[in-house]
Amino acid sequence: MNVLRKIIHWRLHHVLFWLAFFVVWLTLRIDDYPDVLPTVLAGLLKVLSLAAAVYFTNYVLIPRYLYTKRYFAFLLAFTALVFVTGFIVIRLLDLILQPYASSITHWPNQTLNSQLYDVYIPLFFMVGAAAGIKFYIDQLRTLNRLQSALRAGAEQELQYLRSQINPHSLFNSLNTIYFLIDKENRQARETLMKFSELLRYQLYECNTERISIEKEVLYLRNYVAIQRLRHGEQYRIAFSSAPEVKDFSIAPLLLIPFIENAFKHVSSHLSPNFIHIDMHMNEGQFRLSVENTREDKPSPANGGIGLANVKRRLELLYPGKHQLQIQNGGHLYSVTLNLHIT
């Protein structure tokens, strides 16, 4: 099982497949050529040209045309690829066999019919079959990713429902506490209101697939404001969101784990201790940067459950549309998240 995983990880199964294809071709066609050397060269030419056409179709033509629903353009490009590849194979095969012209009684691909049946038609069907297999595998992967996202969504909804322990009663209790606080204690009242807004956001507004970035930023501001009071003046806490961070939506509660992690692991003995949080937009990319001082001591390799969960959410919700960089060295811990919004 480990050997099979290593073969798949290093893409060695591709090499083994084409090697087997080459051996089978030599076995079947060795009597059609005048000597061993031209047979091997012709076999290499056939296999390499077929492999090039297959990979170009699967990794260039299919993503660019088929998955963007430009079917006619895909058909034209695919047909052109087959004819160009076949033309090159015929010409190179003539060069390979030229030194043996005197000993060849039946020249391969001499007539149009032989070119069609020996080169063009096999290319068309074999490359087409490979494209069909690629398309089928991609559909299976998409379906599996969708099922994983649905399962993750169901688990998140279950956690959400478990957290909704009589929320109306909870907010009534918070309102009661608010009015019990002395009116002169303005800071306590404002903190309680921010805490109430945090709960309201989590309980009522996050039960959707997407939420406006403005609401998410407001939630983060309230969280940072409460943490600023909790940590006191010994920490330099900076929170900034550029004016361009607006008019788009993201998955709810996607950013908070990075900020929670910064407050959880910020150093307490260094001077100065700081947490810097910055968000901005640039050409359709949203960027979150979080930096904090930390104690220079070993930390868990996986970064904790919160970061592991958010990494999984990013894989499910933004496949191929995010970059996450985590630097954990010395007395500084930094996280940079890039999301492709458009």
DATANOR-V957412 format. One record per residue. N is the residue number from 0. PHI is phi in whole degrees, -180 to 180 (999 if undefined). Layout:
<<N:PHI> <N:PHI>>
//
This chain:
<<0:999> <1:-65> <2:-64> <3:-64> <4:-64> <5:-66> <6:-62> <7:-69> <8:-63> <9:-91> <10:59> <11:-72> <12:-65> <13:-65> <14:-63> <15:-64> <16:-63> <17:-70> <18:-66> <19:-65> <20:-61> <21:-63> <22:-65> <23:-64> <24:-62> <25:-61> <26:-63> <27:-82> <28:-115> <29:-64> <30:-81> <31:-88> <32:-124> <33:-73> <34:-152> <35:-68> <36:-61> <37:-63> <38:-65> <39:-65> <40:-63> <41:-65> <42:-63> <43:-63> <44:-61> <45:-65> <46:-68> <47:-66> <48:-68> <49:-66> <50:-62> <51:-62> <52:-66> <53:-64> <54:-70> <55:-65> <56:-67> <57:-71> <58:-110> <59:-124> <60:-69> <61:-64> <62:-63> <63:-78> <64:-115> <65:-68> <66:-78> <67:-101> <68:63> <69:-100> <70:-68> <71:-65> <72:-64> <73:-64> <74:-63> <75:-65> <76:-65> <77:-65> <78:-64> <79:-63> <80:-61> <81:-63> <82:-71> <83:-66> <84:-63> <85:-62> <86:-62> <87:-64> <88:-61> <89:-62> <90:-67> <91:-69> <92:-66> <93:-62> <94:-66> <95:-65> <96:-89> <97:-58> <98:-64> <99:-108> <100:-62> <101:-70> <102:-102> <103:-99> <104:-88> <105:-125> <106:-75> <107:-65> <108:59> <109:-79> <110:-104> <111:-64> <112:-63> <113:-66> <114:-64> <115:-64> <116:-80> <117:-98> <118:-123> <119:-68> <120:-65> <121:-59> <122:-61> <123:-60> <124:-76> <125:-71> <126:-67> <127:-63> <128:-65> <129:-63> <130:-64> <131:-64> <132:-64> <133:-61> <134:-62> <135:-65> <136:-64> <137:-63> <138:-66> <139:-64> <140:-65> <141:-63> <142:-63> <143:-65> <144:-64> <145:-65> <146:-64> <147:-65> <148:-65> <149:-66> <150:-65> <151:-63> <152:-65> <153:-66> <154:-66> <155:-65> <156:-65> <157:-63> <158:-63> <159:-63> <160:-66> <161:-65> <162:-79> <163:-87> <164:-91> <165:49> <166:-62> <167:-62> <168:-64> <169:-63> <170:-69> <171:-63> <172:-66> <173:-64> <174:-63> <175:-63> <176:-62> <177:-58> <178:-76> <179:-78> <180:-73> <181:-57> <182:-60> <183:-76> <184:-87> <185:-64> <186:-64> <187:-66> <188:-64> <189:-65> <190:-65> <191:-63> <192:-65> <193:-64> <194:-63> <195:-63> <196:-67> <197:-61> <198:-64> <199:-61> <200:-62> <201:-68> <202:-82> <203:-113> <204:-103> <205:-97> <206:-87> <207:-139> <208:-72> <209:-135> <210:-143> <211:-65> <212:-64> <213:-61> <214:-68> <215:-65> <216:-65> <217:-62> <218:-60> <219:-66> <220:-61> <221:-64> <222:-63> <223:-65> <224:-62> <225:-66> <226:-67> <227:-63> <228:-68> <229:-69> <230:-88> <231:79> <232:-84> <233:-76> <234:-114> <235:-96> <236:-111> <237:-121> <238:-128> <239:-140> <240:-133> <241:-64> <242:-59> <243:-73> <244:-80> <245:-165> <246:62> <247:-151> <248:-122> <249:-139> <250:-68> <251:-66> <252:58> <253:-84> <254:-95> <255:-60> <256:-59> <257:-68> <258:-75> <259:-60> <260:-62> <261:-64> <262:-70> <263:-71> <264:-112> <265:-63> <266:-69> <267:-122> <268:-115> <269:-80> <270:-143> <271:-86> <272:-95> <273:-148> <274:-135> <275:-116> <276:-124> <277:-139> <278:-133> <279:-155> <280:-117> <281:-155> <282:53> <283:79> <284:-118> <285:-93> <286:-129> <287:-114> <288:-122> <289:-130> <290:-129> <291:-152> <292:-73> <293:-148> <294:-73> <295:-82> <296:-145> <297:-59> <298:-126> <299:-56> <300:-65> <301:-86> <302:79> <303:95> <304:-66> <305:-60> <306:-68> <307:-63> <308:-66> <309:-70> <310:-63> <311:-66> <312:-62> <313:-63> <314:-63> <315:-80> <316:-92> <317:-130> <318:-66> <319:73> <320:-124> <321:-149> <322:-133> <323:-122> <324:-120> <325:-123> <326:-116> <327:-131> <328:-145> <329:64> <330:-101> <331:-130> <332:-123> <333:-137> <334:-129> <335:-128> <336:-118> <337:-114> <338:-118> <339:-83> <340:-83> <341:-121>>
//
